[in-house]
Amino acid sequence: MITIRTNREPAEVALLPPFADVRMTLKSLGAVDLSAAALATEEIIQDAERVEALMQAHGLLPAGGIDEWRAMPVANPITFTSSLCGIGMWVGAAETAERAVTSWSGITDQQGTPVPVSRAALEAMLLNEAFADQLAAAIDRAAQISVQPSSGAQE
């Protein structure tokens, strides 16, 4: 016999090097949470002003600034489309993380002061691909369905 369990309890995780000092509590996300994150991402990506504000806030605009970004769909549509896809993935990761991360330790500002969990902090940290990959894997593990032999199962 097999027992299938869905983990709905918050998960305490420690990240791996080079982020080994970071500990997080993650809420187990279900389909409703993931759908909400996807819809929120779509909303943001379809709002040019919000995308531009995010890019400006995180230093992601091209060298020519906002004017170059606004001209890019016509001047270089392939680069624009690639950039927008990358931004969409980053925003989607932030939307998902915002719903999953309930607390953390080991994250400080330049003065060594602990940084509270916030959307802005998540956006900044998720620009680091290695960190983003670890967080995505941890969020996935927090929601995994466990399939285990039941006690008394014969082998």
N, C-alpha and C positions, 0 to 999 in steps of 0.2 A: 504494500500500500504506500502511496505517496501523499505527503501533506504539502499543500501549497499555501504559503503565507505571504501576504503583502505587508511590507514594512510601512507602518504609518506613524511610528514613533520618531521624534527628532533624532538625528544621527550626529554623534560627536566625531569629528574627523580631524586628523593631523595631516597637513600637506607634506609632501616629500621635498628633499633638497632641490633647489636652493631656498625653498620656502618652509623648511622644517620647523621653524619657530611659530608658524601660524596654526592656530587651532580654530575650528569653526563648529557651530551648531547649525545643522541644516534641517529644515522642514522637509518632509517627504512630499514631493510634488506629485499630484495626480493629473489625469487628463484635463480636468477643468482648469487647473493652474497653468499647464503648458499651453492650452488653447488661449487663455487670457494673455499670456506672455506673447504668443504669436500675433494675436489681434492688436495688442498695444504696439508691437514692433511695426506692424504694417501701418498703423496710424501715424507713427512718428516718421517713417520713411516716406510717406506720401505728403508730408508737410515740409516743404522746402525751407521755410523759415526755421523750423525746429532742427532740421538736419544741419543747416548752416550755423545755428547757434551752438550745437554740439561740437561741430568741427572746429569752430573758433575757440570754444572753451578748452578744447583738448589739443590745440595746435595741429589740427589735421588738414587745414586748408592748404592748397598748393602754394607755391612760391609767390604767385601773382595775387594771392588773397581771394577775397570773395568775388571780385570781378572775373578772375580767371576761372573760378569754380562755376560761376553762372554762365560763362561763355563755353564751357567744356562740352555740353551736350551737342552743340553744333560743330565746334572746332575739333573735338576729339571724342566722338561718341563711344568708342570702345573703352578708352581710359575712364570716361565718366561712368559707364555701366559697370566696369570692374570695381571702381572706387565705391559706387553706391552699393554693390553687392557686399563688399567688405564691411562697409558701414552698417548695412543691414544685419550681418552676422554679429557684429560687435554689439549693436543695439539689442538684438535678440538675446545675446548672452547676458547683457545687463538686466533685461526684463526678467529673464529666468532667475538669475542670481538674486535679484531684489526680492523675489517671491520665496526663495529658498533659504537664504542666509539670515538667521535670526540673531546670531551673536558671533563674535570672534575675539581672539586675543592674538597678540604678536604683530599687530599692525599699528605703526606709529607714524607721526609726521616727522619732519626734519629735526624738530627739537626733542624728539623722543616721547612726545605726548601721545597716549593711545587715541586712535582715530575711531570714532563711533561708526557703526554700520550705516552707510548712506548710499544713495544712488550715485552721487558724485564720486565717492571713493571707489565704488564698484566699477564705474565707467573707467576711471583712471587705471585701476589695477588690471582690468580686463584688456587693456591695450598691450599688455605683456602676454605674448602668445603662450609661453610656458605656464604662466599662472592661469590663464584662461583654460588651457587644456586640463590642468589639474582640478580646477574648480568644477568644470563640466563633468569630469569623471566622478568626482565626489558627489555631485548632485545626482548623477545617474545611479551610483551605488546606494545612495540614501533611499531611493525609491524602488529598488529592485525587488522583484518577486522571488522568493526563496522556494525552491523545490527540494524537499528532503524526504528521505525514507521515514515513514512513521515508526514510532517505537513499536517493537514487536513484529516489524516486517521481516520476512524470511529472505535470506540471501541465496 
